[in-house]
């Protein structure tokens, strides 16, 4: 039973590391692409052909507003992932401790 608990703990550790790496990569990639889009829109907004056209100004500003919203959502997602990481780090330890105590009780009962 203890070998199974150890193996399960190790598997959870590997899964947690993979999730952490995945979450960090996704957040980084999203921010990089979003920054590129935002910078391009800001440069476009400064072009005389855009500033001379009310509709073009409106469209570019609307797109810039969308990039700010996405940036906020990515920030919130990063925060939620961090919180889940912290919660997830505590849960397996608690569960494994309970399982170890149960196993010890079973061993003690079997020995009597």
Protein Blocks (a to p, Z undefined) as FASTA:
>chain_A
ZZmmmmmmmmmmmmmmmmmmmmmmmmmmmmmmmmmmmmmmmmmmmpmklmmpmklmmmmm
mmmmmmmmmmmmmmmmmmmmmmmmmmmmmmmmmmmmmmmmmmmmmmmmmmZZ
